[in-house]
Amino acid sequence: MDALRTHAAPDALPVEFDLARLDLAAAIAAQRRRDTPDARRQVADCRARIDAILDSWNAGVRAPL
């Protein structure tokens, strides 16, 4: 998945969040199948991506959900 676009339009944040949420679900499922350092890194990367999206939302880049 593409990295978070920090200069994305405000209405793109909900889309970015949905994509990140789906990626996190897939990463968690993969980690449950096989718990490896790479699988753990994928989960951590997805969580960091979601955190960055939420930080952008909290910083004032708002769009109705």
C-alpha positions as CSV (number, residue, x, y, z in Angstrom):
1,M,0.0,0.0,0.0
2,D,1.1,3.6,-0.6
3,A,2.4,5.6,2.3
4,L,0.2,8.2,3.8
5,R,-0.1,11.3,1.6
6,T,0.5,14.0,4.1
7,H,-0.8,16.7,1.8
8,A,-3.9,14.7,0.8
9,A,-7.2,16.5,0.5
10,P,-9.2,16.3,3.7
11,D,-11.8,14.1,2.2
12,A,-9.1,11.5,1.4
13,L,-8.4,10.8,5.1
14,P,-11.5,8.5,5.6
15,V,-10.4,6.6,2.4
16,E,-6.8,6.4,3.7
17,F,-8.1,5.1,7.1
18,D,-10.3,2.5,5.4
19,L,-7.4,1.2,3.4
20,A,-5.1,1.2,6.4
21,R,-7.7,-0.7,8.4
22,L,-8.0,-3.3,5.8
23,D,-4.2,-3.6,5.6
24,L,-4.0,-4.0,9.3
25,A,-6.6,-6.8,9.3
26,A,-4.7,-8.6,6.6
27,A,-1.4,-8.2,8.5
28,I,-2.9,-9.5,11.7
29,A,-4.4,-12.5,9.9
30,A,-1.0,-13.2,8.4
31,Q,0.7,-12.9,11.7
32,R,-1.8,-15.4,13.3
33,R,-1.0,-17.9,10.5
34,R,2.7,-17.5,11.0
35,D,4.2,-15.4,13.8
36,T,7.5,-14.2,12.4
37,P,9.6,-11.0,12.8
38,D,8.5,-9.8,9.4
39,A,4.8,-10.4,10.2
40,R,5.2,-8.5,13.4
41,R,6.8,-5.6,11.5
42,Q,3.9,-5.6,9.0
43,V,1.4,-5.2,11.9
44,A,3.6,-2.5,13.5
45,D,3.8,-0.6,10.2
46,C,0.1,-0.7,9.7
47,R,-0.5,0.5,13.2
48,A,2.0,3.4,12.7
49,R,0.2,4.3,9.4
50,I,-3.2,4.4,11.2
51,D,-1.6,6.5,13.9
52,A,-0.3,9.0,11.3
53,I,-3.7,9.2,9.7
54,L,-5.4,9.9,13.1
55,D,-2.7,12.5,13.9
56,S,-3.6,14.3,10.6
57,W,-7.3,14.1,11.5
58,N,-6.6,15.6,15.0
59,A,-4.3,18.3,13.5
60,G,-7.4,19.8,11.8
61,V,-7.5,18.1,8.5
62,R,-11.2,17.2,8.8
63,A,-13.8,15.7,6.6
64,P,-17.2,14.4,7.6
65,L,-17.3,10.6,8.0
